[in-house]
Amino acid sequence: MAVETGEFADLDFEEAYRRLQDVVEQLERGNLPLQDSLALFETGTGLVRRCSAVLSQAELKITVLTKELDAEVNHERRRAGSFAAASPDDEDEA
């Protein structure tokens, strides 16, 4: 999955989020002319897209890593289980 490109492509999540917070604060003050407010809103939507794209990529990476880890753990459990089943010690105890 590609991370959002465009005007904010070079920003990491933390910087994009900080800038987004600044935009929200400016808009909440409500003392800007309409054109400035619209420009800030447009900037904010770009920052939201960037944050969302970075978070989506992180979520995908976590999902992949978790699946890989689960597969490794399951493989080791099966392997350990097959060794235990083949162990001569178990036959002596029976």
Sequence and secondary structure as in RCSB ss.txt:
>XXXX:A:sequence
MAVETGEFADLDFEEAYRRLQDVVEQLERGNLPLQDSLALFETGTGLVRRCSAVLSQAELKITVLTKELDAEVNH
ERRRAGSFAAASPDDEDEA
>XXXX:A:secstr
     STTTT  HHHHHHHHHHHHHHHHH  S HHHHHHHHHHHHHHHHHHHHHHHHHHHHHHHHHHHHHHHHHH
HHHHHHHHHHH HHHHHH 
